[in-house]
Amino acid sequence: MTDTHIEFPPDFVFGSATAAHQVEGNNVHNDWWAHEQAPDTNAIEPSGIACDHYHRYADDFRLLQSLGHPAHRLSIEWSRIEPAEGQIDAAEMDHYRAVLETLRELGITPWVTVHHFTLPQWFAARGGFTRAENVDPFRRFVERMARAYGDLVDHWCTINEPTVHAEMGYRFAYFPPRLADANVAADVMLNLFRAHTAAAEAVHAHARRTPLVGITLAVMVHEPLRPEAAADREMAARRDAETNGVSFDALRTGVFSYPGRAPVEIPGLQVSSSFVGIQYYSRTRYDAQVSGPAMADTERVLSQMAWEVYPEGFAPLLQRGAATGLPVYVTENGMAHDDDRVRVQYIADHLAAVDQARRAGADVRGYFYWSAMDNFEWNFGYGPQFGLIAVDRQTLARTPRPSAHFFAEIIRGRRLTPELVRQFTGAS
């Protein structure tokens, strides 16, 4: 896809992303820590010290500065701030202020996510987002963040990947609390959109700067294994409606319309949202004969997550995101691979898809690579290598990969050329 010269406008935002639990280490008060320690856990390994980013953040941010990153997306760990309900840890509040001040001092704009999968254990014990009334303690947490850090943060991401949190935790029993109930998962999804709205309203009410607030959506291409088979087409269409469709429609109409359930209006959803974050990695094909996903297409490049590299599916989803009427930022896109040349090509092909969507009229304003560094990939542990920066698991030493310098060249020149891709892939 990268056989043309692509120019990015001066105000197009580039950066990389991390999440607190995946990099900080020792987040002992959240539900994921408990999940990892459980005797029956399905996690490959515990997070432990992670990347020790909690202590090394200043050096990590200086490294990102040296690589030319003008923005960085990170999350604040709720369970550090409020380890028990109503108990606020002042030292942790000070810690995150220092984190954000360091980014500002280095000239890196912080994009703060306030919910990136993890829940305080006390909040999980009261049902998490299965209960609508539990939106209120989350709103109080976000109000506290907005008041405390509203002078440092202009860009806020409320809920990270609501469909993933809902389905992986409550429908497919893969993430904590490992339930298998599609109705509960739909309830959680609805409540996460309510939580987004409450969080956005809290930020707008209490932040001292003029904030931009958005929700970040996990989107995926859903296709039939056999396009000629009606049952495969129906399964793919249903999965698209349950994930991409319900999310885009909620932002476009202010109504949560989950297939097979009565529509629910969410007052304030539209007016409180400033942008939509799009997070794209791959596609899934559906085989009605096995009542679920087909095996990955081995004719395609596969990541260490066994995800197909499918950049041609990206631009149409960006256009659907733009059809909500909101500006679009790519808040995550990346791949785990042990051959860095494959990562370079992945970035190039997906930035070409961004350019394709922009040329078609989609208002796409930025791109954050996932991830800044190798980190704890949830149940997959430390095997997958997503990082622009390699992290040695024995010493925790950071080493920028060639892809980090490739990305730095794109940021510096605000252009992507075939020559640059060839330089970093060795392709003739």
N, C-alpha and C positions, 0 to 999 in steps of 0.2 A: 504493500500500500504506500510505501514511502519512495516513490519514484519521481516525486515533484518537490519543488522548493516551497516550504510553508513558512509564512511570516505570522508572528503573534503580536497583537497590539501592545502598546506600552503599558496599559493598565491591566493586562491579562495576568492573573495571579498564579505564580508557581510556588510550590513548596512540597513538603513531605509530611507524613502523619505518623503518630504513635498513639498508643492507648496506655493508660496508667498501669493496669494490671499486667500488661504484656511486657513492660520494660522496667518498672520501678523496683519490684522485688518486695517480698514480705508484706503483702497486703493481707494481713492475718484476720481482718475483721469482715471480709466479704464472703459471699456465698460460693464464689469460685474457689477460694482457698479451702473452704470446708469440703467442697466437691472433690478437690484434688486429693485430700487427705482421707476421704471415706474408704472403708475397706472394699466396697464394691464399685469403686470409681471406674469409669471407662476412659479416664485421662491416661495418656501414655506415661506421663511423669508429672510431678508437682512443679509449680512455678518457682518456688524457692526464692533465691536472690534475683531471679530474672536477669536483667542487664545491669542491675545496681544503678539504674538511671536516677533513682531517688537521691543518691549521693553524688553522682557524676554528671548531673544535668548541665552544669555550667560548661564543662569541657565538651559535652556532646553538642551544646548549642554553638560553641565557638567553632566546632568542626563543621556544623551546618552553615555557619556564616562563611567559613573559608570556601565552602562549595557553592556559595552564591545564593542560598535560599532566602528569599525575601519574606516568606511566611512559613509558619509551622503549626500544624494541627495537633493538639494534645488533649488529654482529658484530665479532669480533677476527680480523684477517687473519693466518692461520697463516704465510704466506710472509714477513711482516715479522718475526715472532718467530723463525722458524727458516729463514733464507734458503738455507742448505745443511744437509744432514742432520747433526744433532748440534751445529750452530753456533747458539747462542742469542744474540740481539742484546739486550744489557742495556738499551740506550737505548730500544729499542722496547717492552721490558717496562715501563720507566718511563713511556713515553708512554701506554700503555693504562691504567696505574694512574692517571695524571693525568686521563684521560678519565672513568674510572669515579668517581673522587673528585669531579670537577666535577659530575657528575650528582647524586651524593649530597648535595653541598653546596647544590645548588639545589632539593633536595627532590623530585627525579625518580628513581623507582625504575628501575635498569637491568635489562633482560632481555637476557642475552648469548647470542648465537648463536656457536657455535664452528666450524661449517662451513656457509658460505653460498656454495655452488657452486665457489669457487676452490680450487685445489690448488697448493702449492709446486711449482715446476718439477721439483725433484729427486724429489718424490713422484709426480708425473705420469709421469716418466721410468721409474719402476720399476713402472708399471702402474696407479697410482691404486687405486681400489677394485675393480678387476677381479680382484684377488688377495686371498684371505682373510687371508693372512699380513700384508698391509699394514694391517690394522686395528691392529696393535700400535703402529707409530709414531704413529698418530693418537691412540691411547689415552695414550701418553706425553705428547703435546702437551696433551691435555685435563687430565691430572694436573697438569702444570706450571701451567696456567691456574687450576685449582681451588686449588692451593697458594698461588699468587701473589695471586689476587683473591677468594678465598673469604670474606674478611672484608667484602667490598663487595657481593657479588652473591648474591642469594637465588634468582633465577630464571634457569635455564639452558635454552637450546634447543640441542639437539645437532646434528641434521642438518636442514638446510633443504630441503624438497621432494625427498625421495629419488627419487620417480618421475620428476621433471623432470630431475634430474642424470643419472639412468640412461638415460632414453629419449632426451632431446635430444642427449646426448653420444655414446651408444653404439648406439642403434637407428635414429634418424632423421638422424644426421650433421649436426646443426644447431649444437650447441655443441661445444667441444673435448672430446675429440680427433677428433670428426667421423667416428665409425665407424658402420657400418650392419649391425649384427649383433644380432638380437633375443635370441639366447642369451646373448651377453656382457652385454647390457643387463640381463637377468634376474639374472645373476651379480652385477652391480654393485648392483642393488636389494637383493638378499639381503645382500651385504656391508655396505651402508649401514645395514640394520637391526642387523646384528652390531655395526657401529661405534657406532650409537646406544646399544646396550646396554653396550658397553665404556665409552663416554663417561659414561653415566649412573652406572655403578658407580664410575668414577674420581671424579666429582664428589661422590657420596655419601661416598666414603672420605676425600677430602682437603679438601673445603670446610669452613671453620670455622663457618659459619652453618648453619642447617637448610635445605638447598636443596630447591627444587622443580625437577624436571628433566623435560623433554618433548621430543618430536620434532614438527616442524611439517610437515604434509602438504598438498601441493597437491591439491585436490579439484575435480572438474568434473562437471557433468551430462553424461551420455552418452545421447543419444536417437536413435531411428531417424528418418531423414528422412520415411519413409512408414510410420507405425505399422502399417498393414495389410500391409506387406511383410515376410515372415518373414526374408529375408536381411538386411534393414536392422536388424530387431530383434536378430538374432543378432550382427551386427557391433557394435552399440551395447552389448549385454550383455557381449561379449568384452572390449571396451575398458574397460568399467566394472570387470570382474573383474581385469584386468591392472593397474589403477591404484588406484582407490578400494577395491575389494574386497580385494586382496592386502594393502593397508596396514591397513585396519580389522581384518581377520581376524588379522593378525600381532599387533596390540596386544591383541586380545580373547583370543586363544588361546595366544600365545607360539610359534606355528608359522607359518613362511613358506610359503604354499601358492600358488605361481604356476601358472596354468593350463597343463596339459601337462607339468608337471615334478613330481618326487617332493617331497612336503612335507619341510621341514627345520625341526626344532625349534631354537629359539634360547634356550638356558638363560639365565634371568635377565631376559628381555625384559619380562615383565609386572611383576615385583616392583620393577624399577629405574625404571619410568616413573611420574611423578607427575601428568602431564597430557598432553593431546594438543592441538597447535596445528592449527587449520584455516585454510587459505588458499584463498579462493574468489574467482573473477572472472567466470566465464561458463559457457557450455555449448558442446558440439559435437554436431552431428547427423551421422549416418552414412548414406552412400549406397552400397549394395552394387554398384550399376551402375558406379561409378567406383572401387570397392574402397578407399574412404577417406572422409574428411570431406567433407560437402557445403559449399557456399558459405554464408556467414553470411546470416541472414535479414534482408534489407534493410528489412523492415517494422518492425524493432526499432531502437532507438538503438544505434549502434556506437561503440566507443571508437577512439582513434587507433591502437590495435593491431588494429583490425578485429574486436574481440571484441564479441559481442552482450551487451547489458545484460539479464540474466535473473535478477532477484532471487527469483523464485518457486522457483528451484531450490536456493536456499541453505538454507532451514530443514530440508528432508529430509536434506541432507548433514550438517548440524549434529546432527540426531537420530541419524544413523548413527555419527557420531563419539562421541556420548554413550553409544551402545550398547556401546562398548568397555569401559565401566565406569570410564573416566577423566574427570575434569573437563575441560571444553573451553574453550579460549581462541581467539578469532579473532585469529590472529597476523599476518594480512594480509588486507585487502580494500580495493579502491580502483579508480580508473579514470583513464585518460589521456584528457584532452579539452581543447580550447581554449576551450570555453564553460564557465565555472565554475558556472553555474547547473545544468548537467547533472551536475556533480560533487556539488553539494549534494543534488540529487534522488537520485543514486546512493547517497550515504551514508544518507539518510533511508530509502530503500526497503530497504536491506540491514540497517539497524538494526531496522526493523520486522520483517524476517525473523528476526533474532536474538530479538526479543521473542516472535514466534510460536513459535519452537522452545522457548524457556524456558517458555512457557505450556503447551506440550505435554509438559513434564517434562524436557527436556534441561538438563543442568547446565552452562550456558554462563556463564562468569564474567568475560569481558572481551572488548574489541574494540580492535585496533590498526589504524589506517588506514595503507595503503601509498599514498604514502610521505610522510614529513615534508616533503621538498623534491623538486623536479624533479631527476633524476639520470641517470646512464648506464644506459640500459635494454638492457644486453647487446648483442646483435647489432643492435638497432634504434637504438643510439646515443642522441643527445640530443634527438631529435624528440619522443618521447612525453612528455607533461606530466602526470605522476602527482601532483605535489606539492600539498600544502596551501599550501606556500610556493614561490613562483616564484623561479627562479634565472636571472638575466640571463647568457647565455652569453658576452657580451663583458666585462662587469665583475664577474661573479659576485655582484652585489648580490642580497640576499634581500628579497622582498616578500611578506608574507602575503596570500593571496587571500581574497575574501569567505568561501569555504568554510572557511578556517582559523578565522574568527571564528564561523561557524555551528557548527563542531565545538566551539569553545571554549564557546559558549552551552549546548550539550548537556552538556558536562562540568560546567560550573558549576552548572546547575540539575538535573542528573541526570534530565532529561526531554526528550522529543521531542514537539513539538506541531505540528498542521497550521499554526497561525499562524506558528510559527518558520520552517517550510519556505517558506511564502508570502512571508515577509519577505525571505528570501535568494534566492528564485527569481523573485519578481515575479509569481507566478501569482495569478490572481484567485480 
